[in-house]
């Protein structure tokens, strides 16, 4: 059936392109996209661990088909060939001998855009990129993912260079994934929807952008169950939000072990999440470019009574499934003719020394926060090894110095980054939360740094434009991770002190 479905999809896809060739009278079709081929060697997951290779070659094709009926109505489809990358030689990725895989094509986005008649209000409906504002890294630290939902954009006030707008979106990241068993009774697709509602008020004037925003999440008690719990998969984007919304669970346990096997009910049918933030970008003092932002968030999922995973003797206490925290960040760049030197710094609140009262870190969904190439999500190609440290600023403070887009030769640019990161979580948490193993990649932070832990990162990215539509990137990154042995009591031995990656990537855009 999978092979038949794949072939049927290809036939439908060919039919669409036949329509493009003949062009309908009412609809104008446009195609754009990117084809990436990358070669890398690394010791970062999924490479370099015991029993794994340290070299891989992979590729991915993404293209967007726009069907434009008029300036008022259009539809878009983004298709990915190699959803999580086609790893050369992998049969299941369709990249082995013969190259006829069945699970390599996926829908990245599918939505319609339309304008409300007689107004300037624009609506987008379908699977689409939903992104909260963030001017420090040009990405949100809380929510930035392709999600099924609706976005409404409408101007509020405009006068010359000054404008106030409004953007509202409703997204449904999860629904109908669980098959929860309660008292021997199967409760399929019950209380398992997670919905987010956000409002952004972008304010723009000459040389300044200000975006206050707020978001609410309605979280069903089963909404984070039933989704992929396989930590060995290459891309944990689907299930990683569980670790971003929950406190540390103790005993090295992940969400699946705690809630699917050991604990069923948190005594709270619906959980609630609240976030608020402000991000500002100042560019009127050229060549200076300054951005500042701050965010607070709180997620309450109820409580677990008689929770025993924090006490090696098995003494049960009430565990508050509460996570609330904040972060503040600032970026300053100075644009010169040959490049842009700059600094970026942030502070994120960390856990105190009481695991039972929940977490004091900022709750977040999985989002590729592009601070540095290997520690976070800022590499040239997002499928290369990354995220040694995390995908959000919670529980950590950091300082990044950079020189971006340095160019002394035509069509060749370099970006150098040097960074230092220090934990803000209590150094007593690993012991008091009985963290006998280091937090997993699947259901927790990529790294959990306490006040006794730190890391350094150095990276160099070089991009050369071979032709107008073809560029090659050579990128190298190194992360030195220091986990205090007295704090972690042997749990740190599962982590590499020296983390590295070297990659060569080719990108063809059309």
C-alpha positions in Angstrom: 0.0 0.0 0.0 2.9 2.4 0.8 4.4 1.8 -2.6 1.0 2.3 -4.3 0.4 5.5 -2.4 3.8 6.8 -3.3 3.2 6.1 -7.0 -0.3 7.6 -6.8 1.2 10.8 -5.3 3.8 11.0 -8.2 1.0 10.6 -10.8 -1.0 13.4 -9.2 2.2 15.5 -9.0 2.9 15.0 -12.7 -0.7 15.9 -13.5 -0.3 19.2 -11.7 2.8 20.0 -13.7 0.9 19.2 -16.9 -1.6 21.7 -15.9 1.2 24.2 -15.3 2.4 23.6 -18.8 -0.9 24.4 -20.4 -1.8 27.1 -17.9 -5.4 27.7 -17.1 -7.3 30.9 -18.1 -8.0 31.9 -14.5 -5.0 30.7 -12.5 -1.3 31.5 -12.8 1.0 28.8 -11.5 4.4 29.6 -10.1 7.1 27.2 -8.8 10.1 27.9 -6.5 12.2 25.8 -4.2 15.6 24.6 -3.0 17.6 21.4 -3.5 20.2 20.7 -0.8 23.0 18.1 -0.9 25.3 17.9 2.1 28.3 15.9 3.3 29.3 15.9 6.9 31.4 14.3 9.5 30.5 14.7 13.2 30.3 13.0 16.6 26.9 14.7 17.4 23.7 12.7 17.3 22.7 10.9 15.1 26.4 10.5 14.2 29.4 9.6 16.2 27.7 7.7 19.1 28.6 4.2 19.9 27.7 1.9 17.0 27.1 4.7 14.6 29.0 6.2 11.6 30.7 9.6 11.9 30.2 10.4 8.2 27.0 10.8 6.1 25.8 12.1 2.8 22.3 13.3 2.5 20.0 15.4 0.4 16.6 17.1 0.4 14.4 18.8 -2.2 11.7 21.3 -1.3 9.5 23.1 -3.8 6.6 25.4 -3.5 3.7 25.5 -6.0 1.6 28.7 -5.9 -1.7 28.8 -7.7 -2.6 32.5 -8.0 -6.1 33.3 -9.2 -5.8 37.0 -8.4 -4.3 39.4 -5.8 -7.3 38.3 -3.6 -7.1 34.5 -3.8 -4.3 32.1 -4.1 -3.2 28.6 -2.8 0.2 27.2 -2.0 1.6 23.7 -1.6 5.1 23.0 -0.3 6.3 19.4 -0.9 9.5 17.9 0.5 11.3 15.0 -1.1 13.4 13.6 1.8 11.3 14.8 4.7 14.0 14.1 7.3 16.7 13.9 4.6 17.5 11.1 2.2 20.6 9.5 3.6 22.6 8.1 0.8 22.6 4.3 0.9 19.5 4.1 3.1 16.8 1.9 1.7 14.0 3.3 3.9 15.0 6.8 2.7 14.8 5.7 -1.0 18.5 6.4 -1.4 19.8 2.8 -1.7 20.5 0.8 -4.9 17.5 1.3 -7.1 16.4 4.4 -5.2 12.7 3.7 -5.1 11.8 4.4 -1.5 8.2 4.6 -0.3 8.4 7.1 2.6 10.4 10.0 1.3 7.7 12.5 0.1 5.9 14.7 2.6 3.7 17.8 2.7 5.5 20.7 4.4 2.7 23.1 3.9 -0.7 23.4 2.2 -2.8 26.6 2.6 -5.0 29.1 0.9 -4.7 32.9 1.1 -7.6 35.2 0.6 -8.7 38.7 1.3 -11.9 39.6 3.0 -14.0 41.5 0.4 -13.9 45.3 0.5 -11.2 45.2 3.3 -7.4 45.0 3.8 -7.8 41.9 6.0 -5.9 38.9 4.8 -6.6 35.3 5.9 -4.4 32.2 5.5 -5.9 28.8 6.2 -4.2 25.4 6.3 -0.8 23.9 7.2 1.5 27.0 7.3 4.4 28.6 9.1 3.2 30.0 12.4 5.9 32.2 14.1 5.9 34.5 17.0 8.1 37.6 16.5 11.7 37.7 17.6 14.1 40.4 16.4 17.2 39.3 18.3 17.7 36.2 16.3 15.0 36.8 13.7 13.2 33.8 15.2 11.0 33.1 18.2 12.4 31.4 21.2 8.9 30.2 22.2 7.0 29.1 19.0 8.1 28.8 15.4 6.9 25.8 13.5 4.8 24.7 10.5 1.3 24.1 12.0 -2.2 23.5 10.9 -4.3 26.6 11.6 -5.6 30.0 10.6 -3.8 33.4 10.4 -5.6 36.7 10.2 -3.6 39.9 9.3 -5.3 43.3 9.4 -4.0 46.9 9.5 -5.3 49.0 12.4 -3.8 52.4 11.7 -1.5 53.9 8.9 -0.1 57.4 8.5 2.9 58.0 6.3 5.8 55.9 7.7 3.9 55.0 10.9 1.6 51.9 11.1 0.0 49.6 13.6 -1.2 46.2 12.5 -2.6 43.1 14.1 -1.9 39.4 13.5 -4.0 36.7 15.1 -3.4 33.0 14.7 -5.0 29.8 15.9 -2.9 26.7 15.5 -3.6 23.1 16.3 -0.2 21.3 16.8 -1.7 18.1 18.2 -5.1 16.3 18.0 -6.4 12.7 17.7 -3.0 11.1 18.4 -3.7 9.3 21.7 -5.1 5.9 22.5 -5.1 6.2 26.3 -6.2 3.3 28.5 -8.0 4.3 31.8 -9.3 1.5 34.1 -9.1 -1.0 31.3 -11.1 1.1 29.0 -9.7 2.5 25.7 -10.2 6.3 25.4 -9.2 6.9 21.8 -8.8 10.5 20.7 -10.2 11.8 24.0 -9.1 15.2 25.5 -6.0 15.1 23.3 -6.1 18.4 21.4 -3.6 21.1 22.0 -4.5 24.5 20.6 -2.6 27.8 20.6 -4.1 31.2 20.2 -1.8 34.2 19.6 -2.1 38.0 19.0 0.7 40.2 17.7 0.5 44.0 17.3 3.3 45.0 15.1 4.2 48.7 15.3 6.4 50.2 12.6 8.0 53.6 12.1 11.1 54.9 10.3 14.0 53.0 11.9 12.0 51.2 14.5 9.9 48.0 14.9 8.0 47.1 18.0 6.0 43.9 18.4 4.1 43.2 21.7 2.5 39.7 21.6 0.6 37.2 23.8 -0.2 33.6 23.4 -2.5 31.1 25.2 -2.5 27.3 24.9 -5.3 25.0 25.8 -3.7 21.6 26.5 -5.7 18.5 26.8 -4.5 16.0 29.4 -3.9 13.4 26.7 -2.6 15.8 24.0 1.1 15.0 24.5 0.4 11.2 24.6 0.5 9.0 21.6 2.9 11.1 19.6 6.3 9.6 18.5 8.4 8.5 21.5 11.3 7.0 19.6 14.4 8.9 20.7 16.5 7.2 18.0 14.8 9.0 15.2 16.8 11.7 13.5 14.2 14.5 13.9 12.5 14.8 17.3 10.5 17.9 16.3 7.2 16.2 16.7 7.6 15.1 20.3 10.3 17.4 21.7 7.7 20.0 22.8 6.9 17.7 25.6 10.2 18.4 27.2 9.8 22.1 26.6 6.5 22.3 28.4 7.2 20.0 31.3 9.5 20.1 34.3 12.4 17.6 34.7 10.8 14.2 35.5 13.5 12.6 37.5 15.3 9.2 37.5 16.3 9.8 33.8 12.7 9.1 32.8 11.2 10.6 29.7 7.5 11.6 29.1 6.6 8.2 27.6 8.0 6.3 30.6 6.3 8.6 33.1 2.9 9.2 31.7 2.3 6.2 29.3 3.5 3.5 31.7 3.7 4.7 35.3 1.3 7.7 35.8 -2.0 8.2 34.1 -3.9 11.2 35.6 -2.6 14.6 36.7 -6.0 15.5 38.1 -6.4 18.3 35.5 -8.5 17.6 32.5 -7.3 20.7 30.7 -3.9 22.3 31.1 -3.3 26.0 30.4 -0.3 27.9 29.0 0.2 31.6 29.0 3.0 33.7 27.3 3.7 37.3 26.8 6.5 39.2 25.2 7.9 42.3 23.6 10.6 42.5 20.9 12.1 45.7 19.6 14.4 46.5 16.7 16.1 49.9 16.4 17.9 50.7 13.1 17.6 54.5 12.9 21.2 54.9 14.2 22.9 53.4 11.2 25.3 51.7 10.9 24.1 50.4 14.4 21.4 47.8 14.5 20.0 47.0 18.0 17.4 44.5 19.1 16.0 43.7 22.6 13.3 41.4 23.8 11.8 39.7 26.8 9.4 36.9 27.4 7.5 35.3 30.3 5.6 32.1 30.1 3.7 29.7 32.4 2.3 26.2 31.7 0.2 24.4 34.4 -0.7 20.7 33.7 -2.0 19.9 37.2 -0.2 17.6 39.7 0.8 14.0 40.3 0.2 12.6 43.8 2.6 10.1 45.3 5.3 10.7 42.8 8.3 8.5 43.6 10.8 9.2 40.9 12.7 12.0 42.8 13.4 9.8 45.9 15.7 6.8 45.5 13.9 5.3 48.5 10.6 5.5 46.8 8.9 8.0 49.2 6.0 9.6 47.3 5.1 13.3 47.3 2.9 15.6 45.3 4.7 16.8 42.1 3.5 20.0 40.5 3.4 19.8 36.7 4.1 23.5 36.5 6.7 25.3 34.4 7.1 29.1 34.5 10.0 31.3 33.7 11.4 34.2 31.6 14.3 35.3 29.5 15.7 38.6 28.3 18.0 39.1 25.3 19.9 41.8 23.4 21.7 42.0 20.1 24.0 44.8 18.9 25.4 44.8 15.3 27.6 47.4 13.6 27.5 47.3 9.8 30.7 48.0 8.0 31.6 47.8 4.3 33.5 44.5 4.7 31.3 42.8 7.3 29.1 43.1 10.4 30.7 42.6 13.9 28.2 42.2 16.7 27.4 40.7 20.1 24.3 38.8 21.4 23.6 38.1 25.0 20.7 36.6 27.0 19.7 35.4 30.4 17.1 32.7 31.0 15.7 31.8 34.4 16.7 28.4 35.8 15.3 25.7 38.1 15.6 26.1 41.8 16.6 23.2 44.1 13.1 21.9 44.7 11.9 19.4 41.9 8.5 19.0 43.4 7.4 22.6 42.8 7.9 22.2 39.0 10.3 24.2 36.9 11.4 27.8 36.8 12.6 27.7 33.2 10.7 29.3 30.3 8.2 26.9 28.7 8.7 26.6 25.0 7.7 24.5 22.0 10.4 23.0 19.8 11.7 25.8 17.7 15.0 26.2 15.7 16.5 29.1 17.7 19.4 30.1 15.4 22.0 31.4 17.9 25.0 29.2 16.9 25.5 26.4 14.3 26.2 23.4 16.6 25.1 24.4 20.1 21.7 25.6 18.8 19.8 25.7 15.5 21.8 28.2 13.4 23.7 26.0 10.9 23.6 26.5 7.1 21.7 23.2 6.5 19.1 22.3 9.2 19.5 18.6 8.7 23.2 18.5 9.6 24.0 17.6 13.1 23.1 20.3 15.6 21.6 21.2 19.0 24.3 20.0 21.4 22.9 22.6 23.9 19.3 23.1 23.1 16.7 24.9 21.1 15.7 27.6 23.6 17.3 30.0 26.1 15.7 28.6 29.2 18.0 27.5 32.1 21.0 29.2 30.6 22.8 32.5 30.0 24.9 33.1 26.9 27.2 35.5 25.2 27.9 35.3 21.4 30.5 37.5 19.6 30.3 37.4 15.8 31.6 38.8 12.6 29.0 38.1 10.0 29.1 38.3 6.2 32.8 39.2 5.9 33.7 39.5 2.2 37.1 40.3 0.7 36.5 38.3 -2.5 33.4 38.7 -4.8 30.7 36.1 -4.1 32.5 34.7 -1.0 31.3 35.4 2.5 32.5 34.3 6.0 30.8 34.3 9.4 32.8 33.7 12.6 31.2 33.1 16.0 32.7 32.6 19.4 30.3 31.9 22.3 30.2 31.1 26.0 27.2 29.5 27.8 26.6 29.1 31.5 23.8 27.2 33.3 21.3 29.0 35.6 19.7 25.8 37.0 20.5 25.0 40.6 23.4 22.7 41.0 21.4 20.7 43.6 18.8 19.7 41.0 20.5 16.6 39.5 20.8 15.2 43.0 17.5 16.2 44.4 15.6 15.2 41.3 17.5 11.9 41.3 18.7 12.4 37.8 20.7 9.2 37.6 21.1 9.7 33.8 21.5 12.8 31.7 18.3 14.2 30.3 17.3 12.6 27.0 17.2 14.1 23.6 13.6 13.1 23.1 11.9 14.5 26.2 14.0 17.2 27.7 16.6 19.8 26.9 19.4 18.8 24.6 21.6 19.9 27.6 20.7 20.7 31.1 23.3 23.1 32.5 23.5 24.0 36.2 25.4 26.9 37.8 28.5 24.7 38.0 28.4 23.8 34.2 29.4 25.7 31.1 30.2 25.4 27.5 32.2 27.1 24.8 31.5 27.2 21.0 33.6 28.3 18.0 32.3 28.1 14.4 33.3 29.3 11.0 30.9 29.3 8.0 32.0 30.1 4.5 29.6 30.5 1.6 30.6 30.9 -2.1 28.1 31.7 -4.9 29.2 29.5 -7.8 26.4 30.6 -10.1 23.4 32.9 -9.6 21.3 29.9 -8.3 24.0 27.7 -6.9 26.1 28.1 -3.7 28.4 26.0 -1.7 28.9 26.2 2.1 31.8 24.9 4.1 31.1 25.0 7.9 33.0 23.9 10.9 31.8 24.1 14.5 33.2 22.9 17.9 31.5 22.8 21.3 33.4 22.2 24.5 31.0 21.0 27.1 32.0 21.0 30.8 29.6 19.2 33.2 30.7 19.2 36.8 31.5 15.7 38.1 30.5 16.6 41.7 27.1 17.8 40.5 26.3 15.0 38.1 27.9 12.1 40.0 28.7 10.1 36.9 25.7 10.9 34.8 27.9 13.3 32.7 29.9 10.4 31.4 27.3 9.7 28.7 28.0 13.1 27.1 31.0 14.1 24.9 33.2 16.8 26.3 34.4 17.6 22.7 31.6 18.0 20.2 32.3 18.8 16.5 31.0 18.9 13.0 32.5 19.7 9.6 30.1 19.9 6.6 30.1 20.8 2.9 26.7 21.7 1.5 25.5 22.6 -1.9 22.2 24.5 -2.4 20.4 25.1 -5.7 17.5 27.5 -5.6 15.0 28.0 -8.3 
